[in-house]
Amino acid sequence: MTQQPDATRPPRPPAPPQPAGPGRTLPRAALPAVLLLACLAGIAAIMAGLLAVLSPATTTLEPAQEVTVVNAGGGGHLPPTVGPGGPGAPLTQAAPTAPPPSPAALPVPPVTTARSVRPVRIAIPDLGVSAPLMRLGVQRTGEIEVPPLSRRNLAGWYRHGPVPGELGPAVILGHVNNRQGAAVFARLREIRRGQKIYVTRSDGVVAEFTVDGVEQVSKKTFPTERVYGNTTVAALRLITCGGVYDRKRHGYSDNIIVYATLSNTKAA
């Protein structure tokens, strides 16, 4: 095995030229050529030594490990509770099994309501909302009706659910915009925990609700149980559209959902 020169010290100089044959000497004219060849041989030896040291050693490479990102941003990574909302707080959908957020204010007992009573107006002072309410039923597709797009400042109460102030989750829907511009719930995504919502009823009672939390959810994974499930208090849900607008389908990808709990009642 031929040992390569060590690049940390200069290689040995080449041996001086030997006589061309016994009893004979090289002609004087050939001496410069011999010296030039010797010099080139020395340079070649140095370069060979450098290449041997600088070249990487031959090793056996193990196959790279495959890294798989599992469910990034999906259900396995969703927070366990609905967020508080407000400036700077991301509107993230809570895990499917997450309950409604805990009350931000001390709940008060539900209001006893006659069958003919209905909500007539909703007000959210912090968002500049003050709008009449219409009654909404169910479409043939099984989905809740929505207020007409032609009326920007109109929200709707789902009449097959509780009246706001009764035991259970009352549901009010409104548009975020229409062809004319911003609609009744255009700023709903700005709402935050602790703010107030007032619903005036036809019996003269004003039900005050305190916001508990807000989330933005995909319409494909709407949290039906969290929104419509039974509660032990008088609750309120506000729903509007959010996310990305699909021009082909003329609709948004997500919903903004606000959760609130009855915290006071008073006469109108």
For each residue, the residues with C-beta under 8 A, 3 or more apart:
1:
2:
3:
4: 48 49 52 53
5: 11 45 46 48 49 52
6: 9 11 49 53
7: 49 50 52 53 54
8: 53
9: 6
10: 46
11: 5 6 42 45 46 49
12:
13: 42
14: 38 41 42 45
15: 18
16: 38
17: 26 34 35 38
18: 15
19: 22 24 25 26
20: 24 25 26
21: 24
22: 19
23:
24: 19 20 21
25: 19 20
26: 17 19 20 30 31 34
27: 30 31
28: 31
29: 32
30: 26 27 33 34
31: 26 27 28 34 35
32: 29 35 36
33: 30 36 37
34: 17 26 30 31 37 38
35: 17 31 32 38 39
36: 32 33 39 40
37: 33 34 40 41
38: 14 16 17 34 35 41 42
39: 35 36 42 43
40: 36 37 43 44
41: 14 37 38 44 45
42: 11 13 14 38 39 45 46
43: 39 40 46 47
44: 40 41 47 48
45: 5 11 14 41 42 48 49
46: 5 10 11 42 43 49 50
47: 43 44 50 51
48: 4 5 44 45 51 52
49: 4 5 6 7 11 45 46 52 53
50: 7 46 47 53 54
51: 47 48 54 55
52: 4 5 7 48 49 55
53: 4 6 7 8 49 50
54: 7 50 51
55: 51 52
56: 59
57:
58:
59: 56
60:
61:
62:
63:
64:
65:
66:
67:
68:
69: 72
70: 76
71: 74 75 76 77
72: 69 77
73: 77
74: 71 77 78
75: 71 78 95 96 221
76: 70 71
77: 71 72 73 74
78: 74 75 92 93 94 95 96 98
79: 82 83 92 94 95 98
80: 94 95 98
81: 94 98 99 101 102 213
82: 79 94 98 100 101 212 213 214 215 226 259
83: 79 89 90 91 92 94 213 214 215
84: 89 101 192 193 213 214
85: 89 91 189 190 191 192 193 211 213 214 215 258
86: 89 190 191 192 193
87: 190 192
88:
89: 83 84 85 86 192
90: 83
91: 83 85 189 214 215 216 242 256
92: 78 79 83 215 216
93: 78 215 216 217 218 221 223
94: 78 79 80 81 82 83 98 215 223 226
95: 75 78 79 80 98
96: 75 78 221 223
97:
98: 78 79 80 81 82 94 95 223 226
99: 81 226
100: 82 212 213 226 229 231 235 259
101: 81 82 84 104 193 212 213 259
102: 81 212
103: 106 107 210 212 233 261 263
104: 101 193 194 210 211 212 261
105: 194 210 261 263
106: 103 263
107: 103 233 234 261 262 263
108: 234 262 263 264 265
109: 234
110: 165 166 167 233 234 262
111: 165 166 205 207 234 262 265
112:
113: 117 163 165 166 201 203
114: 117 203
115:
116: 202
117: 113 114 163 201 202 203
118: 133 135 157 159 163 201 202
119: 122 133 157 163 164 170 172 199 200 201 202 207
120: 132 133 200 201 202
121: 130 131 132 133 199 200
122: 119 129 130 131 133 155 172 197 198 199 200
123: 129 130 131 197 198 199 200
124: 127 128 129 191 195 196 197 198
125: 128 129 196 198
126: 191 195 196
127: 124 187 188 190 191
128: 124 125 187
129: 122 123 124 125 184 185 187
130: 121 122 123
131: 121 122 123 153 154 155 174 184
132: 120 121 153 154 155
133: 118 119 120 121 122 154 155 156 157 172 199
134: 147 154 155 156 157
135: 118 156 157 159
136: 144 145 146 147 156 157 158 159 173
137: 144 145 159 160
138: 142 143 144 145 160
139: 142 143 144 145
140:
141:
142: 138 139
143: 138 139
144: 136 137 138 139 158 171 173
145: 136 137 138 139 156
146: 136 156 173 175
147: 134 136 151 154 155 156 173 174 175 184
148: 151 154
149: 175 178 179
150: 178
151: 147 148 154
152: 175 178 180 181 182 183 184
153: 131 132 183 184
154: 131 132 133 134 147 148 151 174 184
155: 122 131 132 133 134 147 172 173 174 184 185
156: 133 134 135 136 145 146 147 172 173 174
157: 118 119 133 134 135 136 163 164 170 171 172
158: 136 144 161 170 171 172 173
159: 118 135 136 137
160: 137 138
161: 158 168 169 170 171 228
162: 166 167 168 169 170 234
163: 113 117 118 119 157 166 170 201
164: 119 157 170 172 199 201 207 209 234 236 262
165: 110 111 113 170 199 201 205 207 234 262 265
166: 110 111 113 162 163 170 234
167: 110 162 231 232 233 234
168: 161 162 230 231 234 235
169: 161 162 227 228 229 231 235 236 237
170: 119 157 158 161 162 163 164 165 166 199 234 235 236 237
171: 144 157 158 161 227 228 236 237 239
172: 119 122 133 155 156 157 158 164 199 236 237 238 239
173: 136 144 146 147 155 156 158 238 239 240
174: 131 147 154 155 156 183 184 185 188 238 239 240
175: 146 147 149 152 178 183 184 185 240 241
176: 182 183 185 186 188 240 241 242 252 256
177: 181 182 183 186
178: 149 150 152 175 181 183
179: 149
180: 152
181: 152 177 178
182: 152 176 177 186 187
183: 152 153 174 175 176 177 178 186
184: 129 131 147 152 153 154 155 174 175
185: 129 155 174 175 176 188 238 240 256
186: 176 177 182 183
187: 127 128 129 182 190 191
188: 127 174 176 185 191 214 238 240 256 258
189: 85 91 214 216 242 256
190: 85 86 87 127 187
191: 85 86 124 126 127 187 188 195 211 214 238 258
192: 84 85 86 87 89 195 211 214
193: 84 85 86 101 104 211 212 213 214
194: 104 105 210 211
195: 124 126 191 192 210 211
196: 124 125 126 208 209 210 211 263
197: 122 123 124 208 209 210 211 236 238 258 260
198: 122 123 124 125 206 207 208 209
199: 119 121 122 123 133 164 165 170 172 206 207 209 236
200: 119 120 121 122 123 205 206 268
201: 113 117 118 119 120 163 164 165 204 205 206 207
202: 116 117 118 119 120
203: 113 114 117
204: 201 267 268
205: 111 165 200 201 265 266 267 268
206: 198 199 200 201 265 266 267 268
207: 111 119 164 165 198 199 201 234 236 262 265
208: 196 197 198 262 263 264 265 266
209: 164 196 197 198 199 235 236 260 261 262 263
210: 103 104 105 194 195 196 197 260 261 263
211: 85 104 191 192 193 194 195 196 197 214 258 259 260
212: 82 100 101 102 103 104 193 259 260 261
213: 81 82 83 84 85 100 101 193 258 259
214: 82 83 84 85 91 188 189 191 192 193 211 256 257 258 259
215: 82 83 85 91 92 93 94 223 256 257
216: 91 92 93 189 242 243 254 255 256 257
217: 93 221 222 223 254 255 257
218: 93 221 222 243 253 254
219: 222 252 253 254 255
220:
221: 75 93 96 217 218
222: 217 218 219 227 255
223: 93 94 96 98 215 217 226 227 257
224: 227 228 229
225: 228 229
226: 82 94 98 99 100 223 229
227: 169 171 222 223 224 237 239 257
228: 161 169 171 224 225 237
229: 100 169 224 225 226
230: 168
231: 100 167 168 169 234 235
232: 167
233: 103 107 110 167 261 262
234: 107 108 109 110 111 162 164 165 166 167 168 170 207 231 261 262
235: 100 168 169 170 209 231 259 260 261 262
236: 164 169 170 171 172 197 199 207 209 258 259 260 261 262
237: 169 170 171 172 227 228 257 258 259 260
238: 172 173 174 185 188 191 197 257 258 260
239: 171 172 173 174 227 255 256 257 258
240: 173 174 175 176 185 188 255 256
241: 175 176 251 252 254 255 256
242: 91 176 189 216 252 254 255 256
243: 216 218 252 253 254 255
244: 252 253 254
245: 251 252 253
246: 249 250 251 252 253
247: 250
248:
249: 246
250: 246 247
251: 241 245 246
252: 176 219 241 242 243 244 245 246 255
253: 218 219 243 244 245 246
254: 216 217 218 219 241 242 243 244
255: 216 217 219 222 239 240 241 242 243 252
256: 91 176 185 188 189 214 215 216 239 240 241 242
257: 214 215 216 217 223 227 237 238 239
258: 85 188 191 197 211 213 214 236 237 238 239
259: 82 100 101 211 212 213 214 235 236 237
260: 197 209 210 211 212 235 236 237 238
261: 103 104 105 107 209 210 212 233 234 235 236
262: 107 108 110 111 164 165 207 208 209 233 234 235 236 265
263: 103 105 106 107 108 196 208 209 210
264: 108 208
265: 108 111 165 205 206 207 208 262
266: 205 206 208
267: 204 205 206
268: 200 204 205 206
